[in-house]
Amino acid sequence: MSSVAKAKCPKCKQEVSVEEEVSTQPVTCSSCQTTFVPATVVAESNRRFEIGMYVVMLLVAGALIGYMVITGEGLPKADEPDAAPAAEDAAADQ
């Protein structure tokens, strides 16, 4: 059982369905008679989607870093000096 690949015609934007095995072969759109390769159209659409996702991830990361800087959560905490060893030495001397 083969799956069906759907691609939109680059000229008229009408959806064309072809079997996935033959999606690398040129197809002619029934409404505008444009010949195109569905696999190329699908790959271009996927590329645009991936670039959009990368841009969104960069914006979210920038917003998170900005929030952490504003609230001070991103800064390392200063180590507090231990008062316990001095207190133990004083207790041991007595």
C-alpha positions as CSV (number, residue, x, y, z in Angstrom):
1,M,0.0,0.0,0.0
2,S,1.5,3.3,-1.1
3,S,1.0,6.6,0.5
4,V,-0.2,9.7,-1.3
5,A,1.9,12.9,-1.5
6,K,0.0,16.2,-1.9
7,A,1.6,19.3,-3.4
8,K,0.2,22.6,-4.5
9,C,0.8,23.8,-8.0
10,P,3.4,26.7,-7.9
11,K,1.4,28.7,-10.4
12,C,-2.3,28.3,-9.4
13,K,-2.0,26.8,-5.9
14,Q,-4.4,24.0,-6.7
15,E,-3.6,20.8,-4.7
16,V,-2.3,17.9,-6.7
17,S,-2.2,14.4,-5.3
18,V,0.2,11.7,-6.5
19,E,1.6,8.5,-5.2
20,E,4.7,9.0,-3.1
21,E,6.8,6.6,-5.3
22,V,6.2,8.8,-8.4
23,S,6.4,12.2,-6.7
24,T,9.9,12.7,-8.2
25,Q,8.4,12.5,-11.7
26,P,7.1,15.7,-13.4
27,V,3.3,16.2,-13.1
28,T,1.0,18.5,-15.1
29,C,-1.5,20.6,-13.2
30,S,-5.0,20.0,-14.6
31,S,-6.2,23.6,-14.3
32,C,-3.3,25.7,-15.5
33,Q,-1.3,23.0,-17.4
34,T,2.0,23.8,-15.5
35,T,4.5,21.0,-15.3
36,F,6.2,20.7,-11.9
37,V,7.8,18.0,-9.7
38,P,5.8,17.5,-6.5
39,A,8.8,16.4,-4.5
40,T,10.5,19.7,-5.2
41,V,7.4,21.7,-4.1
42,V,7.1,19.6,-0.9
43,A,10.8,20.0,-0.1
44,E,10.6,23.8,-0.6
45,S,7.5,23.9,1.7
46,N,9.3,21.9,4.4
47,R,12.4,24.1,4.1
48,R,10.3,27.2,4.7
49,F,8.6,25.5,7.7
50,E,12.0,24.5,9.2
51,I,13.4,28.1,8.8
52,G,10.3,29.4,10.5
53,M,10.7,27.0,13.4
54,Y,14.3,28.0,13.9
55,V,13.4,31.7,13.9
56,V,10.7,31.0,16.5
57,M,13.1,28.9,18.7
58,L,15.6,31.8,18.5
59,L,13.0,34.3,19.6
60,V,11.9,32.1,22.5
61,A,15.5,31.5,23.6
62,G,16.1,35.3,23.4
63,A,13.0,36.0,25.5
64,L,14.0,33.4,28.1
65,I,17.5,34.8,28.4
66,G,16.1,38.3,28.6
67,Y,13.7,37.3,31.4
68,M,16.5,35.5,33.3
69,V,18.7,38.6,33.0
70,I,16.0,41.0,34.2
71,T,14.9,38.8,37.1
72,G,18.5,37.9,38.1
73,E,17.9,34.2,37.8
74,G,20.6,33.7,35.3
75,L,23.4,35.0,37.5
76,P,25.4,32.6,39.7
77,K,24.8,32.8,43.4
78,A,27.8,34.0,45.5
79,D,29.1,31.4,47.9
80,E,28.5,32.3,51.5
81,P,31.6,31.8,53.7
82,D,31.2,29.0,56.1
83,A,31.1,30.2,59.8
84,A,30.9,26.7,61.1
85,P,34.7,25.8,61.1
86,A,35.5,28.9,63.2
87,A,32.8,28.0,65.7
88,E,34.0,24.4,65.9
89,D,37.5,25.6,66.6
90,A,36.3,27.8,69.4
91,A,34.2,25.0,70.9
92,A,37.1,22.6,70.7
93,D,39.4,25.0,72.6
94,Q,37.1,25.1,75.6
